[in-house]
Amino acid sequence: MTLHHHHLTTGRHLYPGLVLARFVQAFEVYVAGFQGRYPLLALAPEFFVLFHLALLLLLAALIPSVAHGRRWALRLAKLWAIVEILNGASHMMIALIEWGYYPGMWTAPLLLIFGAALARSLRV
């Protein structure tokens, strides 16, 4: 598979945007009370916040490695882009099924846009 330099450069710039989109969605979901809405996913608010903080710190820690084009980091970034595409799509689909607001619905398009653009640009 051919890896084009301009794809890497674009991906390097898109990854921080995806991390920021994850932060914004985590904030929306927390404020909207997602963690208490579904029994199977019910988490104590403290755990919900700590989990997302740890996740965001991990994702942010990858930014320099992605920026330097380290292959392992680019692969993780692409995997994370796919996870966020699925996450964003699921929030939007559930909102459509419920025909109303679903926590994370407003920020889900950010995950879809940044995730799809990043996954497309990182053809590794």
Backbone hydrogen bonds in HBPLUS format (Angstrom, degrees):
<---DONOR---> <-ACCEPTOR-->    atom                        ^
c    i                          cat <-CA-CA->   ^        H-A-AA   ^      H-
h    n   atom  resd res      DA  || num        DHA   H-A  angle D-A-AA Bond
n    s   type  num  typ     dist DA aas  dist angle  dist       angle   num
A0007-HIS N   A0004-HIS O   3.06 MM   3  5.40 132.0  2.29 105.7 118.5     1
A0008-LEU N   A0004-HIS O   3.29 MM   4  6.74 155.0  2.36 150.7 157.3     2
A0009-THR N   A0005-HIS O   2.99 MM   4  6.31 162.5  2.02 156.2 161.0     3
A0010-THR N   A0006-HIS O   3.06 MM   4  6.14 162.9  2.09 140.9 145.3     4
A0011-GLY N   A0007-HIS O   2.90 MM   4  6.06 166.3  1.92 151.0 155.3     5
A0012-ARG N   A0008-LEU O   2.84 MM   4  6.02 151.9  1.92 149.9 157.6     6
A0013-HIS N   A0009-THR O   3.28 MM   4  6.57 141.6  2.43 139.9 148.9     7
A0013-HIS N   A0010-THR O   3.00 MM   3  5.24 127.8  2.28 101.0 114.6     8
A0014-LEU N   A0010-THR O   2.95 MM   4  6.22 139.6  2.12 147.0 159.6     9
A0015-TYR N   A0011-GLY O   3.08 MM   4  6.09 153.4  2.15 154.4 157.0    10
A0017-GLY N   A0014-LEU O   2.99 MM   3  5.20 121.3  2.34 103.9 119.4    11
A0018-LEU N   A0014-LEU O   3.08 MM   4  6.48 145.6  2.20 151.3 161.7    12
A0018-LEU N   A0015-TYR O   3.01 MM   3  5.11 121.5  2.36 100.1 114.8    13
A0019-VAL N   A0015-TYR O   3.03 MM   4  6.40 154.9  2.10 154.4 161.6    14
A0020-LEU N   A0016-PRO O   2.91 MM   4  6.15 156.5  1.96 145.7 152.2    15
A0021-ALA N   A0017-GLY O   2.85 MM   4  6.08 153.9  1.92 143.0 150.6    16
A0022-ARG N   A0018-LEU O   2.93 MM   4  6.17 149.2  2.02 144.0 151.9    17
A0023-PHE N   A0019-VAL O   3.04 MM   4  6.38 151.8  2.12 144.9 152.2    18
A0024-VAL N   A0020-LEU O   2.95 MM   4  6.26 164.2  1.97 155.6 159.0    19
A0025-GLN N   A0021-ALA O   2.91 MM   4  6.10 159.2  1.95 147.9 153.8    20
A0026-ALA N   A0022-ARG O   2.90 MM   4  6.02 157.8  1.94 145.9 152.5    21
A0027-PHE N   A0023-PHE O   2.99 MM   4  6.23 153.7  2.06 148.9 155.9    22
A0028-GLU N   A0024-VAL O   3.00 MM   4  6.30 162.4  2.04 148.5 152.8    23
A0029-VAL N   A0025-GLN O   2.86 MM   4  6.01 171.5  1.87 159.2 161.2    24
A0030-TYR N   A0026-ALA O   2.96 MM   4  6.04 156.3  2.02 142.9 149.5    25
A0031-VAL N   A0027-PHE O   2.93 MM   4  6.10 172.0  1.94 156.7 158.9    26
A0032-ALA N   A0028-GLU O   2.91 MM   4  6.02 151.3  2.00 148.0 156.3    27
A0034-PHE N   A0029-VAL O   3.06 MM   5  5.43 169.5  2.07 162.3 160.0    28
A0033-GLY N   A0030-TYR O   3.05 MM   3  5.20 154.7  2.12 104.2 112.2    29
A0036-GLY N   A0033-GLY O   3.19 MM   3  5.76 153.0  2.27 115.2 122.1    30
A0037-ARG N   A0034-PHE O   2.97 MM   3  5.09 156.2  2.03 109.9 117.6    31
A0043-LEU N   A0035-GLN O   3.20 MM   8  5.44 144.0  2.34 129.2 139.7    32
A0041-LEU N   A0038-TYR O   2.99 MM   3  5.44 135.0  2.20 112.9 125.1    33
A0042-ALA N   A0038-TYR O   2.83 MM   4  5.63 101.1  2.46 146.2 165.2    34
A0042-ALA N   A0039-PRO O   3.36 MM   3  4.86 163.6  2.39  94.2  98.7    35
A0047-PHE N   A0044-ALA O   2.93 MM   3  5.27 116.1  2.35 108.5 124.0    36
A0048-PHE N   A0044-ALA O   2.93 MM   4  6.19 164.2  1.95 162.6 167.9    37
A0049-VAL N   A0045-PRO O   3.01 MM   4  6.20 162.6  2.04 148.4 152.1    38
A0050-LEU N   A0046-GLU O   2.90 MM   4  6.12 167.0  1.92 149.9 154.0    39
A0051-PHE N   A0047-PHE O   2.74 MM   4  5.83 162.8  1.77 155.2 159.8    40
A0052-HIS N   A0048-PHE O   3.10 MM   4  6.29 166.1  2.12 146.4 150.0    41
A0053-LEU N   A0049-VAL O   2.86 MM   4  6.06 155.0  1.93 152.0 159.8    42
A0054-ALA N   A0050-LEU O   2.93 MM   4  6.07 163.7  1.95 149.5 153.6    43
A0055-LEU N   A0051-PHE O   2.93 MM   4  6.16 160.1  1.97 149.5 155.5    44
A0056-LEU N   A0052-HIS O   2.85 MM   4  5.97 163.6  1.88 147.1 151.8    45
A0057-LEU N   A0053-LEU O   2.87 MM   4  6.06 155.3  1.93 148.6 155.5    46
A0058-LEU N   A0054-ALA O   2.97 MM   4  6.18 157.8  2.02 148.0 153.8    47
A0059-LEU N   A0055-LEU O   2.89 MM   4  6.16 165.8  1.91 154.8 158.7    48
A0060-ALA N   A0056-LEU O   2.81 MM   4  5.91 158.4  1.86 146.4 153.0    49
A0061-ALA N   A0057-LEU O   2.85 MM   4  5.95 146.6  1.96 141.6 150.9    50
A0062-LEU N   A0059-LEU O   3.20 MM   3  5.34 141.2  2.36  98.2 108.8    51
A0063-ILE N   A0060-ALA O   3.06 MM   3  5.34 151.5  2.15 106.9 115.4    52
A0066-VAL N   A0062-LEU O   2.89 MM   4  6.09 159.3  1.93 164.1 171.1    53
A0067-ALA N   A0063-ILE O   2.81 MM   4  5.96 162.7  1.84 156.6 162.0    54
A0068-HIS N   A0064-PRO O   2.94 MM   4  6.16 140.4  2.10 141.1 151.0    55
A0070-ARG N   A0065-SER O   3.07 MM   5  5.57 161.7  2.10 166.8 163.1    56
A0069-GLY N   A0066-VAL O   2.96 MM   3  5.03 154.1  2.03 104.1 112.2    57
A0073-ALA N   A0070-ARG O   2.99 MM   3  5.36 118.9  2.37 106.8 122.0    58
A0074-LEU N   A0070-ARG O   2.91 MM   4  6.21 154.4  1.98 156.9 165.5    59
A0075-ARG N   A0071-ARG O   2.95 MM   4  6.22 151.2  2.03 150.0 157.8    60
A0076-LEU N   A0072-TRP O   3.03 MM   4  6.30 156.2  2.09 142.2 148.5    61
A0077-ALA N   A0073-ALA O   2.81 MM   4  6.01 153.7  1.87 145.6 153.7    62
A0078-LYS N   A0074-LEU O   2.93 MM   4  6.13 153.0  2.00 142.0 148.8    63
A0079-LEU N   A0075-ARG O   2.94 MM   4  6.19 161.0  1.97 148.4 153.8    64
A0080-TRP N   A0076-LEU O   2.82 MM   4  6.04 160.0  1.86 149.7 155.4    65
A0081-ALA N   A0077-ALA O   2.85 MM   4  6.06 147.1  1.96 142.0 151.6    66
A0082-ILE N   A0078-LYS O   3.05 MM   4  6.38 154.0  2.12 149.4 155.0    67
A0083-VAL N   A0079-LEU O   3.02 MM   4  6.37 156.8  2.08 148.9 155.5    68
A0084-GLU N   A0080-TRP O   2.93 MM   4  6.19 158.3  1.98 151.1 156.3    69
A0085-ILE N   A0081-ALA O   2.92 MM   4  6.18 145.8  2.04 144.4 154.2    70
A0086-LEU N   A0082-ILE O   3.06 MM   4  6.32 165.2  2.08 152.2 155.1    71
A0087-ASN N   A0083-VAL O   2.88 MM   4  6.11 153.8  1.95 145.0 153.4    72
A0088-GLY N   A0084-GLU O   2.80 MM   4  5.87 170.8  1.81 148.2 150.9    73
A0089-ALA N   A0085-ILE O   2.92 MM   4  6.05 163.3  1.95 149.2 154.4    74
A0090-SER N   A0086-LEU O   2.91 MM   4  6.02 153.2  1.98 143.5 150.9    75
A0091-HIS N   A0087-ASN O   3.09 MM   4  6.39 159.3  2.13 153.6 158.0    76
A0092-MET N   A0088-GLY O   3.16 MM   4  6.40 160.2  2.20 148.7 153.9    77
A0093-MET N   A0089-ALA O   2.85 MM   4  6.02 159.6  1.89 152.2 158.3    78
A0094-ILE N   A0090-SER O   2.98 MM   4  6.07 164.5  2.00 149.8 153.6    79
A0095-ALA N   A0091-HIS O   3.14 MM   4  6.27 152.9  2.21 139.0 146.4    80
A0096-LEU N   A0092-MET O   3.01 MM   4  6.31 150.3  2.10 144.5 152.5    81
A0097-ILE N   A0093-MET O   2.86 MM   4  6.15 159.3  1.90 152.0 158.0    82
A0098-GLU N   A0094-ILE O   2.83 MM   4  5.98 163.4  1.85 151.9 156.2    83
A0099-TRP N   A0095-ALA O   2.81 MM   4  5.64 113.1  2.26 128.2 145.1    84
A0100-GLY N   A0095-ALA O   3.14 MM   5  5.47 153.0  2.21 146.7 153.9    85
A0105-MET N   A0102-TYR O   2.86 MM   3  5.49 149.7  1.95 156.0 157.0    86
A0108-ALA N   A0104-GLY O   2.97 MM   4  5.86 124.1  2.29 145.7 159.7    87
A0110-LEU N   A0107-THR O   3.02 MM   3  5.47 132.8  2.25 110.4 122.4    88
A0111-LEU N   A0108-ALA O   3.01 MM   3  5.19 116.9  2.42 102.2 117.2    89
A0112-LEU N   A0108-ALA O   3.01 MM   4  6.37 157.9  2.06 155.3 162.0    90
A0113-ILE N   A0109-PRO O   2.84 MM   4  5.99 166.9  1.86 152.4 155.6    91
A0114-PHE N   A0110-LEU O   2.93 MM   4  5.97 166.6  1.95 153.2 155.4    92
A0115-GLY N   A0111-LEU O   2.82 MM   4  5.48 147.8  1.92 133.8 144.7    93
A0116-ALA N   A0112-LEU O   2.90 MM   4  5.78 162.8  1.93 140.5 146.0    94
A0117-ALA N   A0113-ILE O   2.98 MM   4  6.04 165.9  2.00 150.3 154.9    95
A0118-LEU N   A0114-PHE O   2.88 MM   4  5.88 160.5  1.92 146.3 152.3    96
A0119-ALA N   A0115-GLY O   2.87 MM   4  5.97 168.3  1.89 150.3 154.3    97
A0120-ARG N   A0116-ALA O   2.95 MM   4  6.01 156.8  2.01 145.5 152.0    98
A0121-SER N   A0117-ALA O   2.99 MM   4  6.11 150.2  2.08 141.2 149.5    99
A0122-LEU N   A0118-LEU O   2.95 MM   4  6.11 141.9  2.10 152.1 161.9   100
